[in-house]
Amino acid sequence: MLAIFKKELVKPPQELNSPASLASSRKPKLAPEILKDFESANPSNPSNTFSVSFGDVASLAYIPPQNPYSINQRLFCGLNDIYCIFLGSLNNLCSLNRQYGLSKGTNEAMLVIEAYRTLRDRGPYPAHQVLKDLDGTFGFVIYDTKAGHVFAALGANEGVGLFWGIAGDGSVVISDNLEIIKGSCAKSFAPFPSGCMFHSEQGLMSFEHPMSKMKAMPRIDSEGAMCGANFKADNKSRISSMPRVGSEANWALWGSQA
């Protein structure tokens, strides 16, 4: 899967952008070229690659898995101006569908959209609690075209992997394909941290350890150059309080003080 968001829409952690990218022999690419590279990465069946662009602001693309019955699914869904690419599978999908009042045929991407929409519009639970209720292997990227928000998360069990980086025009690139990320972002990339969620307005936080601040740790490659940064929850650094989100507040303001 591939998601590209212009820098005006998404502001990633500053530590993800490495100055070494400017001196690298392999320069960061621009968003249209990255999308083209991804589409050509499936030469055996290029017509099977699906992509959708939202003007020059965002692009989403994915290649369906060769085995549709694999537990590591790759799903795409769009509903009510919200689009989601989902990787993996949920063990408790049936019970979650009942919880959200969804039909038995609802897949993981559709469920995640409904969970996000419920949080966005009504905020009955903290966002980190909703993600902790997802039992299984998962990674997803949501683009809310109406609100202009991006929401991404990766499960804690590391059953699937996501990577993110900075393109030549400052766009944020997210993909499960490490080679695409390396070829697109030069030195400015890193693994997306497991057990964490990222919102375009509120930044990166751990849903496994929501009271801990995130800590950036520089990554050094084999050439001795700084290569983005790894992020993890810092148990020694605590936020003063967790936000309480009610029906009158937007759930996305998880970074504000209660």
C-alpha positions in Angstrom: 0.0 0.0 0.0 1.0 3.6 -0.5 -0.2 6.9 0.9 1.2 10.3 0.0 0.1 13.5 1.7 1.3 17.0 0.9 3.2 18.9 3.7 0.4 21.4 4.0 -1.9 18.6 5.1 0.5 16.5 7.3 3.2 17.7 9.7 5.3 14.7 10.7 7.9 14.7 13.5 10.8 16.9 12.5 13.3 14.1 13.4 12.0 12.1 10.5 13.6 14.5 8.0 17.3 13.9 7.7 19.7 16.6 6.4 21.7 13.7 4.9 19.0 13.3 2.2 20.3 16.5 0.5 23.8 15.0 0.2 22.7 11.5 -0.7 23.5 10.1 -4.1 19.9 9.0 -4.3 17.8 12.1 -4.0 14.2 12.2 -2.6 11.6 12.0 -5.3 8.5 14.0 -5.9 5.0 12.7 -5.2 3.9 11.9 -8.8 7.1 9.9 -9.5 6.6 8.0 -6.3 3.1 7.0 -7.2 4.3 5.9 -10.7 7.1 3.8 -9.1 4.6 2.1 -6.9 2.3 1.3 -9.8 5.1 -0.1 -11.8 6.2 -2.3 -8.9 3.6 -4.9 -9.9 4.8 -5.7 -13.4 3.1 -9.1 -13.5 -0.3 -7.5 -13.4 -0.2 -3.7 -13.5 -3.9 -3.4 -14.1 -4.4 -4.9 -10.6 -2.9 -1.8 -9.0 -5.6 0.6 -7.7 -4.9 4.3 -7.0 -6.9 7.4 -6.3 -5.7 11.0 -6.1 -7.4 13.9 -4.4 -6.1 16.8 -6.5 -2.5 17.5 -5.6 -3.1 17.1 -1.9 -3.1 13.3 -1.4 -2.9 10.0 -3.2 -3.7 6.5 -2.0 -2.7 3.3 -3.8 -2.7 -0.4 -3.1 -2.2 -3.8 -4.7 -4.6 -6.6 -3.6 -2.8 -9.6 -2.1 -2.3 -12.6 -4.5 -4.0 -14.8 -1.9 -7.3 -13.2 -1.0 -7.7 -15.6 1.9 -4.5 -14.7 3.6 -4.7 -13.5 7.2 -2.5 -10.6 6.1 -5.2 -8.9 4.1 -4.8 -5.7 2.2 -8.1 -3.8 2.0 -9.3 -0.5 0.6 -12.6 1.2 1.4 -14.2 4.6 0.9 -17.3 5.7 2.8 -18.8 9.1 3.6 -15.7 11.0 2.3 -13.4 8.9 4.5 -10.9 6.5 2.8 -9.0 3.7 4.5 -6.3 1.3 3.5 -6.1 -1.6 6.0 -3.4 -4.3 6.4 -3.8 -7.5 8.5 -6.8 -8.9 10.2 -8.8 -8.7 13.4 -9.6 -11.7 15.6 -12.6 -9.9 17.2 -14.1 -8.4 14.0 -17.5 -10.0 14.7 -17.8 -8.6 18.2 -16.7 -5.2 17.1 -19.2 -5.2 14.3 -21.9 -5.9 16.8 -20.6 -3.2 19.1 -20.7 -0.6 16.3 -24.0 -1.9 14.9 -22.5 -3.1 11.6 -23.6 -6.0 9.5 -21.8 -9.4 9.5 -20.3 -8.8 6.1 -18.4 -5.6 7.3 -14.6 -6.0 6.7 -11.8 -4.5 8.8 -11.4 -1.4 6.6 -15.1 -0.6 6.9 -15.0 -1.2 10.6 -12.0 1.2 11.1 -13.8 3.9 9.1 -16.9 3.5 11.3 -14.8 3.6 14.5 -13.0 6.7 13.3 -16.2 8.4 12.3 -17.7 7.6 15.7 -14.7 9.1 17.5 -14.6 12.1 15.2 -18.3 12.9 15.6 -19.2 11.8 19.1 -16.0 10.9 20.9 -17.5 8.4 23.4 -14.1 6.9 24.2 -10.5 8.0 24.2 -8.9 7.2 20.8 -6.1 5.1 22.4 -8.8 2.9 24.0 -10.5 2.2 20.7 -7.3 1.1 19.2 -6.4 -1.1 22.1 -9.8 -2.9 21.6 -8.6 -4.0 18.1 -7.4 -7.6 18.7 -5.2 -8.9 15.9 -2.6 -7.8 13.4 -3.3 -4.4 11.9 -1.9 -1.3 10.3 -4.0 1.3 8.5 -4.1 4.8 7.0 -7.3 6.9 7.0 -7.8 10.1 4.9 -10.8 12.1 5.9 -11.3 14.3 2.9 -14.1 16.4 4.5 -12.2 17.3 7.6 -8.8 17.3 5.9 -7.3 14.9 8.5 -5.0 11.9 8.2 -5.0 9.2 10.9 -2.6 6.2 10.8 -1.9 3.4 13.3 0.1 0.3 13.7 -0.7 -2.6 16.0 1.7 -3.6 18.8 2.3 -7.2 17.8 4.4 -6.2 14.7 2.6 -8.7 12.6 2.6 -6.2 9.7 5.0 -3.3 9.1 4.6 0.3 8.0 7.3 2.7 7.0 7.1 6.5 6.6 9.4 9.1 5.2 9.7 12.6 3.6 9.6 13.0 -0.2 11.5 15.6 -2.2 8.7 18.2 -2.0 8.2 17.6 1.8 5.2 15.3 1.3 4.8 12.5 3.8 5.0 9.0 2.3 3.6 5.9 4.2 3.9 2.4 2.8 4.4 -1.3 3.8 6.9 -1.5 0.9 10.3 -0.7 2.4 12.0 -0.5 -1.1 9.5 2.1 -2.2 10.2 4.2 0.9 13.9 3.9 0.5 13.8 4.8 -3.2 11.5 7.7 -2.6 12.8 9.3 0.6 16.6 8.9 0.4 17.8 9.1 4.1 14.6 10.6 5.5 12.6 7.5 6.5 12.0 5.2 9.4 9.7 2.3 10.5 6.4 3.6 11.7 6.4 2.8 15.5 4.3 -0.2 16.5 1.6 0.4 19.1 1.4 4.0 18.0 -1.1 6.3 16.2 -0.5 9.5 14.3 -3.0 12.3 13.6 -2.2 15.1 11.2 -3.3 17.7 13.7 -2.1 16.2 17.0 1.0 14.3 16.0 2.4 10.9 17.2 1.5 9.1 20.4 1.6 5.6 21.8 -1.8 4.0 22.3 -0.2 1.2 24.2 1.4 3.7 26.7 -0.8 6.9 26.3 0.6 8.6 29.4 4.2 8.5 28.0 5.7 11.1 25.7 7.3 9.9 22.5 11.0 9.9 22.2 13.0 10.2 18.9 16.2 8.1 18.6 18.4 8.9 15.5 19.0 6.1 13.1 22.5 5.7 11.6 22.9 3.8 8.4 25.9 1.7 7.2 27.4 4.8 5.7 27.4 6.6 9.0 24.7 9.1 7.9 21.7 10.0 10.0 18.7 8.2 8.5 15.5 9.5 10.0 14.6 8.4 13.5 13.0 5.7 15.4 10.3 6.7 17.9 9.2 4.9 21.0 7.2 5.7 24.2 9.5 7.2 26.9 8.4 5.7 30.2 10.5 8.3 32.1 8.7 11.2 30.5 5.0 11.5 31.4 2.3 13.8 30.1 0.5 15.6 32.9 -3.0 14.2 32.2 -5.0 12.4 29.6 -7.6 14.3 27.6 -11.2 13.5 28.3 -13.3 13.6 25.2 -17.0 14.0 25.3 -19.9 14.6 22.9 -19.2 18.3 22.7 -15.5 17.9 21.9 -13.6 16.7 18.9 -11.9 13.4 19.7 -8.9 14.4 17.7 -7.8 16.9 20.4 -6.0 14.1 22.3 -3.0 16.2 22.9 -4.8 18.9 24.8 -4.8 19.0 28.6 -8.0 17.8 30.3 
